[in-house]
Every structure is written in structure tokens, then in C-alpha cells.
Amino acid sequence: MKRYIFIILILSFSSIYSQTVIGKYAGEFLTIGVGGRASALGSANIAIVNDVTAGYWNPAGLAKLNYPQISLMHEEHFGNLVNYNYGAVAIPYEKDLSFGVSVIRLSVDGIPDTRNALYDANGDGVLDIHTDRLDYSKITEFNNSDWAAYFSFAKRQTENFYWGANIKLIARDIAEFSAFGIGFDAGVYYNPLENIHLAAVLHDATTTLVAWSTGRNELITPTLKLGAAYELEAFAGRILPIVDFDIRFENRKTASIFNIGAISIDPHFGLEYKFKNLFAIRGGYNEVKQITVGAGIFLPKLQIDYSFARFNQNESERLPDTHRISLILTLEEPRFLRKID
């Protein structure tokens, strides 16, 4: 586990210095996703999202809301190494508009800082970076945290076509270094037939700039997401197969599942069975070659979702399992119902 922390620190510190660059993986913390349902479906979600979490996945989906919703989520990523938290609220307005605010925080806390604790091996004031000896009294701790806030707008253009957009603010810090960024997302949803759902989302549409306090600027290139789902009735419930594709332009090459030059394509697959409005079971496969599973329970005004993910590695090298639980509270009362003509 310490080895993984060390690798994370080396990559983080080395990326802080320099000038303006296309930051491959610079916005990776923004791609982890939110909500237990989406995670269990392998993050294949943009064509089916119809709740408050749409503010993150596809802002157009917020237009499907008829009541205000609040969502909270906690995940211990890679066991308890990384804490990941999310909260959001969304409100329908008039007959065809919706607004939402979402906040996510990803953090690694209590990281040992040994930069000032290397042993003076030669007695000449020059620290020997090759020695394993440390002055433990000089070891301190710091945190690495990433914040993002999404301010979302959605409009129901017609009964079958919705669109939406996000303004997102990004704040990052590691030890004494910090960064700030701003970006924009846009999404559409189309329902050409009753059982067919189609969607497209462009994240970081104008290329998101993240400016570090050191003078380094990182550019997060756009990501195009395409999604489709088909809804069918079976086994006294509803079966929903879903597929999403992430198309990136930052030259990930073999780090992606498919690539054509600088363009990479990563598919996501999900399958959900929902029994009436009581419970759902889910499975999926995501872009990092994880098989995911989960379930949801639907109570009056409250939805509880759980997901489980395991990295496909040898037992001796496998990272700890990831568990996620999320809640969605719907203020389902007549006084909060969207105005309908």
C-alpha cells in the first residue's frame, strides 16, 4: 500500500512544475463517477440517468425531474486509501426547466512528508537522497484533495428531446501547492421511440484550464460520451441493457481499450433488472476492465444504491475492493410537483 502512495506522490509533485501543457489524466478525478446505480452499471449511465445525479453524468437528464431531489454518497476507493464523497441537490422549475448543484471531493489524508527528513549522511549539510535513513522527528503530514462543483441547467425542449449544460469549478491542493480551474459541459438526451434512449455529452467542451500556484497550467481536453439503452419488459419487471462510449483526444494509446492514433475509445456496459418499484439488481463492465455489481432498494421518497468493484489483478498484487453507497431523497409532495399544463 505504501508503494502506491509513493507512486501517487511522485506523479503529483512532478506534474506541478513547468508551464502550460496538455495534461494527460489531468482531469482523471472528474471521471470516477457518482451514485451507486451508475457505478454498479460500469458507469454506462448517460442515456438513462433521470435523477439528481444527472448534474454530473448528463445535465440534460435533470429535465426529467418532476420533484426536487437530494443525493449523498460515500465511497472508500481502494479500501480506505482514498475517500470520495458527493452531494447534490436539483430542483424542477416551471414546466420545462431544472437547476442543480453538485459537489464532489476526492482526498488522500495524512500523507507522510519526508522531504525535510532525509539524513545528512556526509555531515556537510547535503542531504543524501540515496540513503534509507530518515530523521523521523522531521516527518510531517499533508493532504491531497480535489474538489469540483457543478452548476447545472436543463431544459425539456420537446417531449422527446432534452438538453442541458454545466459550469464546473475545480480546486486542487497537494501540500503547499494549489490549483484552480473552470470548465463547461453540455449534454443532450433523445427518446425516439418509447423503449429507446439515446444521449451524448461533451465534457470540458472548451478545454478546461487548471492553473497551479507554481505557474504551471494544465489543459483538460474534451471528452465525448455517447450512450444508448433499450428498455424491455420481462420476468415481471424491466430489463435495461446499456452501453456508453468515452471518446478522448489526448493520445492515451494502449492505456485505452481501443485507440486510433491520438483518439482513444473506452466502452462501458451495464445491465439492470428492476422489479416493479421495489428493488433492482445490476452488473457492468467499465473502462478499467472492472466487473461491477450492485443493487438498489426503493422506499417511499428514498432510494438506496450500493455497488461493489474489484480490480482484476493477482491476489498478491490486487488493490483493496471498492464499496460505494448512495442515497437519493425525493421531496415527493404535491406542493413540490413541477408545474404541468
C-alpha positions as a Markdown table, in Angstrom:
| # | Residue | x | y | z |
|---|---|---|---|---|
| 1 | Met | 0.0 | 0.0 | 0.0 |
| 2 | Lys | 2.8 | 2.4 | 0.8 |
| 3 | Arg | 4.2 | 1.8 | -2.7 |
| 4 | Tyr | 1.0 | 3.0 | -4.3 |
| 5 | Ile | 1.1 | 6.2 | -2.1 |
| 6 | Phe | 4.7 | 6.8 | -3.1 |
| 7 | Ile | 3.8 | 6.5 | -6.8 |
| 8 | Ile | 0.8 | 8.9 | -6.4 |
| 9 | Leu | 3.1 | 11.4 | -4.7 |
| 10 | Ile | 5.8 | 11.3 | -7.3 |
| 11 | Leu | 3.3 | 11.7 | -10.2 |
| 12 | Ser | 1.6 | 14.6 | -8.3 |
| 13 | Phe | 4.7 | 16.6 | -7.4 |
| 14 | Ser | 6.3 | 16.1 | -10.8 |
| 15 | Ser | 3.2 | 17.4 | -12.6 |
| 16 | Ile | 3.1 | 20.6 | -10.6 |
| 17 | Tyr | 6.1 | 22.3 | -12.1 |
| 18 | Ser | 6.5 | 23.5 | -15.7 |
| 19 | Gln | 4.3 | 25.7 | -17.9 |
| 20 | Thr | 1.1 | 25.2 | -20.0 |
| 21 | Val | 0.7 | 21.6 | -21.1 |
| 22 | Ile | -2.0 | 19.3 | -22.3 |
| 23 | Gly | -2.3 | 17.4 | -19.1 |
| 24 | Lys | -3.0 | 13.7 | -19.9 |
| 25 | Tyr | -5.1 | 12.4 | -17.0 |
| 26 | Ala | -5.1 | 15.9 | -15.5 |
| 27 | Gly | -8.9 | 15.6 | -15.0 |
| 28 | Glu | -9.0 | 12.0 | -14.1 |
| 29 | Phe | -10.5 | 12.6 | -10.7 |
| 30 | Leu | -13.5 | 14.0 | -12.5 |
| 31 | Thr | -14.2 | 10.7 | -14.3 |
| 32 | Ile | -14.7 | 8.5 | -11.3 |
| 33 | Gly | -18.4 | 9.0 | -11.4 |
| 34 | Val | -21.1 | 9.4 | -8.8 |
| 35 | Gly | -24.0 | 7.4 | -7.5 |
| 36 | Gly | -24.3 | 3.7 | -6.6 |
| 37 | Arg | -26.5 | 2.9 | -9.5 |
| 38 | Ala | -24.1 | 4.2 | -12.2 |
| 39 | Ser | -21.1 | 2.5 | -10.5 |
| 40 | Ala | -22.8 | -0.9 | -10.5 |
| 41 | Leu | -23.7 | -0.4 | -14.2 |
| 42 | Gly | -20.0 | 0.0 | -15.1 |
| 43 | Ser | -20.6 | 3.8 | -15.5 |
| 44 | Ala | -22.8 | 3.2 | -18.5 |
| 45 | Asn | -25.4 | 5.8 | -17.5 |
| 46 | Ile | -25.7 | 8.9 | -19.6 |
| 47 | Ala | -28.7 | 7.7 | -21.6 |
| 48 | Ile | -30.7 | 6.5 | -18.6 |
| 49 | Val | -29.9 | 9.0 | -15.8 |
| 50 | Asn | -33.2 | 10.6 | -14.7 |
| 51 | Asp | -32.4 | 11.8 | -11.2 |
| 52 | Val | -30.3 | 14.4 | -9.3 |
| 53 | Thr | -27.1 | 12.7 | -10.3 |
| 54 | Ala | -27.7 | 13.8 | -13.9 |
| 55 | Gly | -26.0 | 17.1 | -12.9 |
| 56 | Tyr | -22.7 | 15.1 | -13.1 |
| 57 | Trp | -23.5 | 12.5 | -15.8 |
| 58 | Asn | -25.6 | 14.3 | -18.3 |
| 59 | Pro | -27.2 | 17.7 | -17.3 |
| 60 | Ala | -30.0 | 17.1 | -19.9 |
| 61 | Gly | -31.3 | 14.3 | -17.6 |
| 62 | Leu | -32.2 | 16.9 | -14.9 |
| 63 | Ala | -35.1 | 17.9 | -17.1 |
| 64 | Lys | -36.8 | 14.6 | -16.4 |
| 65 | Leu | -37.3 | 15.5 | -12.7 |
| 66 | Asn | -40.8 | 16.3 | -11.5 |
| 67 | Tyr | -39.9 | 16.7 | -7.8 |
| 68 | Pro | -36.8 | 18.2 | -6.0 |
| 69 | Gln | -34.2 | 15.6 | -5.1 |
| 70 | Ile | -31.2 | 15.5 | -2.7 |
| 71 | Ser | -28.3 | 12.9 | -3.1 |
| 72 | Leu | -25.4 | 11.9 | -0.8 |
| 73 | Met | -22.7 | 9.4 | -1.5 |
| 74 | His | -19.6 | 8.0 | 0.3 |
| 75 | Glu | -17.0 | 5.7 | -1.2 |
| 76 | Glu | -13.8 | 4.2 | 0.2 |
| 77 | His | -11.8 | 3.9 | -3.0 |
| 78 | Phe | -9.2 | 1.2 | -3.0 |
| 79 | Gly | -10.2 | 0.2 | 0.5 |
| 80 | Asn | -9.7 | 3.2 | 2.8 |
| 81 | Leu | -6.8 | 4.7 | 0.9 |
| 82 | Val | -8.9 | 7.3 | -0.9 |
| 83 | Asn | -12.0 | 8.9 | 0.4 |
| 84 | Tyr | -14.6 | 10.0 | -2.1 |
| 85 | Asn | -17.7 | 12.0 | -1.2 |
| 86 | Tyr | -20.5 | 13.6 | -3.2 |
| 87 | Gly | -23.6 | 15.7 | -2.5 |
| 88 | Ala | -26.1 | 17.3 | -4.8 |
| 89 | Val | -29.5 | 19.0 | -5.0 |
| 90 | Ala | -31.7 | 19.5 | -8.0 |
| 91 | Ile | -35.0 | 21.5 | -8.4 |
| 92 | Pro | -37.5 | 21.4 | -11.3 |
| 93 | Tyr | -38.7 | 24.9 | -12.2 |
| 94 | Glu | -41.9 | 25.8 | -14.1 |
| 95 | Lys | -43.0 | 23.2 | -16.8 |
| 96 | Asp | -39.7 | 22.6 | -18.6 |
| 97 | Leu | -36.6 | 23.8 | -16.7 |
| 98 | Ser | -34.4 | 22.3 | -14.0 |
| 99 | Phe | -31.5 | 23.5 | -11.9 |
| 100 | Gly | -28.9 | 21.7 | -9.9 |
| 101 | Val | -25.8 | 22.0 | -7.8 |
| 102 | Ser | -23.3 | 19.1 | -7.2 |
| 103 | Val | -20.1 | 18.9 | -5.2 |
| 104 | Ile | -17.5 | 16.1 | -5.1 |
| 105 | Arg | -14.4 | 15.7 | -3.0 |
| 106 | Leu | -11.6 | 13.2 | -3.5 |
| 107 | Ser | -8.9 | 13.1 | -0.9 |
| 108 | Val | -5.9 | 11.2 | 0.4 |
| 109 | Asp | -5.4 | 12.4 | 4.0 |
| 110 | Gly | -2.5 | 12.0 | 6.4 |
| 111 | Ile | 0.3 | 11.5 | 3.8 |
| 112 | Pro | 3.8 | 11.4 | 5.4 |
| 113 | Asp | 6.0 | 14.2 | 4.1 |
| 114 | Thr | 9.7 | 13.1 | 4.3 |
| 115 | Arg | 11.1 | 15.9 | 2.1 |
| 116 | Asn | 12.8 | 17.6 | 5.1 |
| 117 | Ala | 13.6 | 14.4 | 7.0 |
| 118 | Leu | 16.5 | 12.9 | 4.9 |
| 119 | Tyr | 19.6 | 12.1 | 6.9 |
| 120 | Asp | 22.7 | 14.2 | 6.5 |
| 121 | Ala | 25.0 | 11.3 | 5.7 |
| 122 | Asn | 28.1 | 13.3 | 5.0 |
| 123 | Gly | 27.9 | 15.9 | 7.8 |
| 124 | Asp | 28.3 | 18.7 | 5.3 |
| 125 | Gly | 24.6 | 19.8 | 5.2 |
| 126 | Val | 24.0 | 18.0 | 2.0 |
| 127 | Leu | 21.1 | 15.5 | 2.3 |
| 128 | Asp | 21.8 | 12.1 | 0.8 |
| 129 | Ile | 18.7 | 11.2 | -1.2 |
| 130 | His | 20.0 | 7.7 | -1.8 |
| 131 | Thr | 20.0 | 6.7 | 1.9 |
| 132 | Asp | 17.1 | 4.9 | 3.6 |
| 133 | Arg | 17.8 | 6.7 | 6.8 |
| 134 | Leu | 15.3 | 9.4 | 7.9 |
| 135 | Asp | 15.1 | 11.8 | 10.8 |
| 136 | Tyr | 11.7 | 10.7 | 12.0 |
| 137 | Ser | 11.3 | 13.8 | 14.1 |
| 138 | Lys | 11.1 | 15.9 | 11.0 |
| 139 | Ile | 8.4 | 13.9 | 9.2 |
| 140 | Thr | 5.1 | 15.8 | 8.9 |
| 141 | Glu | 1.8 | 15.1 | 7.2 |
| 142 | Phe | -0.2 | 16.8 | 4.4 |
| 143 | Asn | -3.4 | 16.1 | 2.5 |
| 144 | Asn | -4.0 | 15.8 | -1.2 |
| 145 | Ser | -7.6 | 16.9 | -2.1 |
| 146 | Asp | -9.5 | 17.6 | -5.2 |
| 147 | Trp | -12.8 | 19.5 | -5.3 |
| 148 | Ala | -15.3 | 20.1 | -8.1 |
| 149 | Ala | -18.6 | 22.0 | -8.0 |
| 150 | Tyr | -21.1 | 21.6 | -10.9 |
| 151 | Phe | -23.8 | 24.3 | -11.5 |
| 152 | Ser | -26.3 | 22.7 | -13.9 |
| 153 | Phe | -29.2 | 23.8 | -16.1 |
| 154 | Ala | -31.6 | 21.7 | -18.1 |
| 155 | Lys | -34.5 | 22.3 | -20.5 |
| 156 | Arg | -37.2 | 20.0 | -21.8 |
| 157 | Gln | -37.3 | 21.2 | -25.4 |
| 158 | Thr | -39.9 | 18.7 | -26.5 |
| 159 | Glu | -41.5 | 15.6 | -25.0 |
| 160 | Asn | -38.6 | 13.6 | -26.6 |
| 161 | Phe | -35.6 | 15.9 | -26.6 |
| 162 | Tyr | -33.9 | 17.5 | -23.6 |
| 163 | Trp | -30.7 | 19.5 | -23.4 |
| 164 | Gly | -28.5 | 20.8 | -20.6 |
| 165 | Ala | -25.2 | 22.4 | -19.6 |
| 166 | Asn | -22.8 | 22.7 | -16.6 |
| 167 | Ile | -20.4 | 25.3 | -15.4 |
| 168 | Lys | -17.9 | 23.5 | -13.2 |
| 169 | Leu | -15.3 | 24.9 | -10.8 |
| 170 | Ile | -12.2 | 22.9 | -9.8 |
| 171 | Ala | -10.0 | 23.3 | -6.8 |
| 172 | Arg | -6.9 | 21.1 | -6.1 |
| 173 | Asp | -4.2 | 21.1 | -3.5 |
| 174 | Ile | -1.3 | 18.9 | -2.6 |
| 175 | Ala | 0.9 | 20.0 | 0.4 |
| 176 | Glu | 1.6 | 23.7 | -0.1 |
| 177 | Phe | 0.6 | 23.8 | -3.8 |
| 178 | Ser | -2.9 | 24.6 | -5.1 |
| 179 | Ala | -4.7 | 25.0 | -8.3 |
| 180 | Phe | -8.0 | 26.4 | -9.7 |
| 181 | Gly | -9.9 | 25.7 | -12.9 |
| 182 | Ile | -13.1 | 26.3 | -14.7 |
| 183 | Gly | -14.8 | 24.2 | -17.3 |
| 184 | Phe | -18.1 | 23.6 | -19.2 |
| 185 | Asp | -20.1 | 20.5 | -20.1 |
| 186 | Ala | -23.0 | 20.1 | -22.5 |
| 187 | Gly | -25.4 | 17.2 | -22.9 |
| 188 | Val | -28.5 | 16.1 | -24.9 |
| 189 | Tyr | -31.0 | 13.3 | -24.4 |
| 190 | Tyr | -33.3 | 11.9 | -27.1 |
| 191 | Asn | -36.1 | 9.4 | -26.9 |
| 192 | Pro | -37.0 | 8.5 | -30.5 |
| 193 | Leu | -39.2 | 5.5 | -29.5 |
| 194 | Glu | -40.8 | 4.6 | -26.2 |
| 195 | Asn | -38.1 | 1.9 | -25.3 |
| 196 | Ile | -35.0 | 3.5 | -26.9 |
| 197 | His | -32.9 | 6.1 | -25.1 |
| 198 | Leu | -30.0 | 7.9 | -26.7 |
| 199 | Ala | -27.6 | 10.5 | -25.3 |
| 200 | Ala | -24.4 | 12.5 | -26.0 |
| 201 | Val | -22.3 | 14.5 | -23.6 |
| 202 | Leu | -19.3 | 16.7 | -24.2 |
| 203 | His | -17.2 | 17.2 | -21.1 |
| 204 | Asp | -14.7 | 20.0 | -20.8 |
| 205 | Ala | -16.2 | 21.3 | -24.1 |
| 206 | Thr | -14.0 | 24.4 | -24.4 |
| 207 | Thr | -10.9 | 22.7 | -22.9 |
| 208 | Thr | -10.7 | 23.2 | -19.2 |
| 209 | Leu | -7.7 | 25.2 | -17.8 |
| 210 | Val | -6.3 | 24.2 | -14.4 |
| 211 | Ala | -3.9 | 26.9 | -13.2 |
| 212 | Trp | -1.4 | 25.9 | -10.4 |
| 213 | Ser | 0.1 | 28.3 | -7.9 |
| 214 | Thr | 3.6 | 27.4 | -9.3 |
| 215 | Gly | 2.8 | 28.9 | -12.7 |
| 216 | Arg | 2.1 | 25.6 | -14.4 |
| 217 | Asn | -1.2 | 25.4 | -16.4 |
| 218 | Glu | -2.8 | 22.1 | -17.3 |
| 219 | Leu | -5.3 | 21.8 | -20.1 |
| 220 | Ile | -8.0 | 19.1 | -19.8 |
| 221 | Thr | -9.0 | 18.1 | -23.3 |
| 222 | Pro | -12.7 | 17.5 | -24.2 |
| 223 | Thr | -14.2 | 14.0 | -23.8 |
| 224 | Leu | -17.2 | 13.0 | -25.9 |
| 225 | Lys | -19.5 | 10.4 | -24.4 |
| 226 | Leu | -22.1 | 8.6 | -26.4 |
| 227 | Gly | -24.8 | 6.3 | -24.8 |
| 228 | Ala | -27.7 | 4.1 | -25.7 |
| 229 | Ala | -30.2 | 1.9 | -23.8 |
| 230 | Tyr | -33.1 | -0.3 | -24.7 |
| 231 | Glu | -35.9 | -1.0 | -22.2 |
| 232 | Leu | -37.9 | -4.2 | -22.3 |
| 233 | Glu | -40.5 | -5.9 | -20.1 |
| 234 | Ala | -39.6 | -9.4 | -18.8 |
| 235 | Phe | -39.8 | -11.6 | -15.7 |
| 236 | Ala | -42.5 | -9.4 | -14.2 |
| 237 | Gly | -40.1 | -6.4 | -14.3 |
| 238 | Arg | -38.0 | -4.3 | -16.5 |
| 239 | Ile | -34.6 | -5.2 | -18.1 |
| 240 | Leu | -32.4 | -2.4 | -19.2 |
| 241 | Pro | -29.2 | -3.1 | -21.2 |
| 242 | Ile | -27.0 | 0.0 | -21.6 |
| 243 | Val | -23.8 | 0.9 | -23.5 |
| 244 | Asp | -21.6 | 4.0 | -23.3 |
| 245 | Phe | -18.5 | 5.0 | -25.2 |
| 246 | Asp | -15.9 | 7.5 | -23.9 |
| 247 | Ile | -14.0 | 9.1 | -26.8 |
| 248 | Arg | -10.9 | 11.1 | -25.8 |
| 249 | Phe | -8.3 | 13.0 | -27.8 |
| 250 | Glu | -5.3 | 13.0 | -25.5 |
| 251 | Asn | -3.2 | 10.2 | -27.0 |
| 252 | Arg | -3.8 | 7.5 | -24.4 |
| 253 | Lys | -2.8 | 4.8 | -26.9 |
| 254 | Thr | -2.6 | 1.4 | -25.2 |
| 255 | Ala | -3.9 | 2.8 | -21.9 |
| 256 | Ser | -7.4 | 2.7 | -23.5 |
| 257 | Ile | -9.3 | -0.3 | -24.7 |
| 258 | Phe | -9.3 | 0.9 | -28.4 |
| 259 | Asn | -7.2 | 3.6 | -30.0 |
| 260 | Ile | -6.8 | 5.2 | -33.4 |
| 261 | Gly | -3.8 | 7.5 | -33.2 |
| 262 | Ala | -4.4 | 10.1 | -30.6 |
| 263 | Ile | -8.1 | 9.2 | -30.3 |
| 264 | Ser | -9.0 | 6.6 | -27.7 |
| 265 | Ile | -12.3 | 4.8 | -27.2 |
| 266 | Asp | -13.4 | 3.1 | -24.0 |
| 267 | Pro | -16.7 | 1.3 | -23.8 |
| 268 | His | -18.9 | 0.8 | -20.7 |
| 269 | Phe | -21.6 | -1.9 | -20.5 |
| 270 | Gly | -24.4 | -2.2 | -18.0 |
| 271 | Leu | -27.4 | -4.4 | -17.3 |
| 272 | Glu | -30.2 | -3.6 | -14.8 |
| 273 | Tyr | -33.2 | -5.7 | -13.8 |
| 274 | Lys | -35.8 | -3.7 | -11.8 |
| 275 | Phe | -38.8 | -5.5 | -10.2 |
| 276 | Lys | -41.7 | -3.1 | -10.2 |
| 277 | Asn | -40.7 | -0.2 | -7.9 |
| 278 | Leu | -39.3 | -2.3 | -5.1 |
| 279 | Phe | -35.7 | -3.3 | -5.9 |
| 280 | Ala | -33.1 | -3.5 | -8.7 |
| 281 | Ile | -30.1 | -5.7 | -9.3 |
| 282 | Arg | -27.2 | -4.5 | -11.6 |
| 283 | Gly | -24.0 | -5.5 | -13.2 |
| 284 | Gly | -21.5 | -3.9 | -15.5 |
| 285 | Tyr | -18.1 | -3.6 | -17.1 |
| 286 | Asn | -16.1 | -0.4 | -17.2 |
| 287 | Glu | -13.2 | 1.2 | -19.0 |
| 288 | Val | -10.6 | 0.0 | -16.4 |
| 289 | Lys | -11.6 | -3.6 | -17.1 |
| 290 | Gln | -13.6 | -4.0 | -13.8 |
| 291 | Ile | -16.6 | -6.1 | -13.4 |
| 292 | Thr | -19.0 | -4.3 | -11.2 |
| 293 | Val | -22.2 | -5.4 | -9.4 |
| 294 | Gly | -24.7 | -3.8 | -7.1 |
| 295 | Ala | -28.3 | -3.4 | -6.1 |
| 296 | Gly | -30.9 | -0.7 | -5.3 |
| 297 | Ile | -33.8 | -0.6 | -2.9 |
| 298 | Phe | -36.8 | 1.8 | -3.5 |
| 299 | Leu | -38.5 | 3.1 | -0.3 |
| 300 | Pro | -41.2 | 5.8 | -0.1 |
| 301 | Lys | -39.3 | 9.0 | -1.1 |
| 302 | Leu | -35.9 | 7.3 | -0.6 |
| 303 | Gln | -33.7 | 5.3 | -3.0 |
| 304 | Ile | -30.6 | 3.4 | -1.6 |
| 305 | Asp | -28.0 | 2.1 | -4.0 |
| 306 | Tyr | -24.9 | 0.0 | -3.4 |
| 307 | Ser | -22.1 | -1.0 | -5.7 |
| 308 | Phe | -19.0 | -3.2 | -5.5 |
| 309 | Ala | -15.9 | -3.2 | -7.7 |
| 310 | Arg | -12.8 | -5.3 | -7.7 |
| 311 | Phe | -9.6 | -4.8 | -9.8 |
| 312 | Asn | -8.8 | -7.8 | -12.0 |
| 313 | Gln | -5.3 | -8.5 | -10.6 |
| 314 | Asn | -3.4 | -11.3 | -9.0 |
| 315 | Glu | -4.4 | -11.8 | -5.4 |
| 316 | Ser | -1.0 | -10.9 | -4.1 |
| 317 | Glu | -1.0 | -7.6 | -6.0 |
| 318 | Arg | -4.7 | -6.7 | -6.0 |
| 319 | Leu | -5.8 | -3.3 | -4.7 |
| 320 | Pro | -8.4 | -3.4 | -2.0 |
| 321 | Asp | -12.1 | -3.7 | -3.1 |
| 322 | Thr | -14.2 | -0.6 | -3.6 |
| 323 | His | -17.6 | -0.2 | -2.0 |
| 324 | Arg | -20.0 | 2.7 | -2.7 |
| 325 | Ile | -23.3 | 3.6 | -1.2 |
| 326 | Ser | -25.5 | 6.4 | -2.2 |
| 327 | Leu | -28.9 | 7.9 | -1.1 |
| 328 | Ile | -31.5 | 9.8 | -3.1 |
| 329 | Leu | -34.2 | 11.6 | -1.3 |
| 330 | Thr | -37.2 | 12.8 | -3.4 |
| 331 | Leu | -39.5 | 15.5 | -1.9 |
| 332 | Glu | -42.5 | 13.8 | -3.4 |
| 333 | Glu | -45.3 | 16.0 | -2.2 |
| 334 | Pro | -48.0 | 17.8 | -4.2 |
| 335 | Arg | -46.7 | 21.3 | -3.3 |
| 336 | Phe | -43.3 | 20.4 | -4.8 |
| 337 | Leu | -44.6 | 18.9 | -8.1 |
| 338 | Arg | -43.4 | 20.5 | -11.3 |
| 339 | Lys | -46.0 | 22.8 | -12.9 |
| 340 | Ile | -47.7 | 20.9 | -15.7 |
| 341 | Asp | -50.0 | 22.4 | -18.2 |
